[in-house]
């Protein structure tokens, strides 16, 4: 079954999505695109054979009637767009950050339940074949217990990157590299490691003229007693996305930048240990699917075809957002934050920086 797909937002981040649409062309018809910039919209539509152009989401939903809407707009616009699409009968796949706060997430979850439609967050790092393979090995306890972990998103963004009017501000970008850059790797990290128990963090704005942080650091303890460190940086000239998990029986690492394939992963045994059976389990991976937008979109379409809810939605998506929120709260209050601590009586439930200006009516 081919699904009618519409794109909302044709700015700088749209390239990965257009590539994914082409790759799954046998499963979708890209019927429309929307952007407030009509000239940019026309250029993208002409280059990609998109038949209908709109500057209004409302008009697009009424006329094009898509079954799946992909939202690639600035973060502060996401919540309203998602709800409008759900209420028009479409499922939604939305770029991160999905929304501004836990309060907004809970509004979105209520809209899902009300409409019967689904929302998935763009967290493509979960969907590469190597990441899935590692998850299966961990679930089978093949590597022993996880003990020590490192999760580093070390990227570089110039001051000019923040020249877009919405970037670098709490109300419009919703956070710095913690919320907008490192969240991809942190989501993979949290998915692999399971429930987290407590986080303690610091943030700083060290070198960019922006409201939000340009670096964050955190320590996290998981329910399985494993411990980890996290760095999210927009200040690192030699860019790297690096995840390392030390288990009782082996170390597994991935070093890449914006996406990975199998070649980016490394498997190591302890010194002077030979374990051919364990090495064989790791090397049993034969599929080589990149952790990309295409991989996640294929998974979403396969779930919808089976009448199932897509991955990375509901409680699973909220878990990552709650971790980011708790990281910010710890940094701003100077205290550790436990999972489940942030509820409607907490200002951080309404705003990542805990500002009263971020409060909305519950």
DAUR-V132894 format. One line per field, one symbol per residue. ss: DSSP state (H for helix, E for strand, C for the rest). psi: psi as a letter, one per 40 degrees, with the letter a starting at -180 (. if undefined). A space follows every 10 residues. Layout:
ss->???
psi->???
This chain:
ss->CCEEEEEECC CHHHHHHHHH HHHCCCCEEE EEEECCCHHH HHHHHHHHCC CEEECCHHHH HHHHCCCEEE ECCCHHHHHH HHHHHHHCCC EEEECCCCCC CHHHHHHHHH HHHHHCCCEE ECCHHHHCHH HHHHHHHHHC CCCCCEEEEE EEEEEECCHH HHHCCCCCCC CCCCCCHHHH CCHHHHHHHH HHHCCEEEEE EEEECCCCCC CCCCEEEEEE EECCCCEEEE EEECEEEEEE EEEEEEECCC EEEEEECCCC CHHHEEEECC CCCCCHHHHH HHHCCCCCCC CCHHHHHHHH HHHHHCCCCC CCCCHHHHHH HHHHHHHHHH HHHCCCEECC CCCCCCHHHC CCCCCHHHCC CC
psi->hhihhihhhf adeedddddd dddfdeeihg eiihiegddd dddddddefh dhhiehdddd ddddfidhhh hfiideeddd ddddddeeei ihhhiihdie iddddddddd ddddeeiihi iggedeeidd ddddddddde fdeaihdiih ghggihhidd dedhdeieid eddeiadddd dedddddddd ddeahidiih iiiigdeigi diieiiiihi hideeiiiih hhieehdhii hhhhhhidei hhihhaceii adeeihhhii hfhhgddddd ddeehdighi gidddddddd dddddefihi ifibdddddd dddddddddd ddefiihihe dhaeehdede hdeehdeeii h.
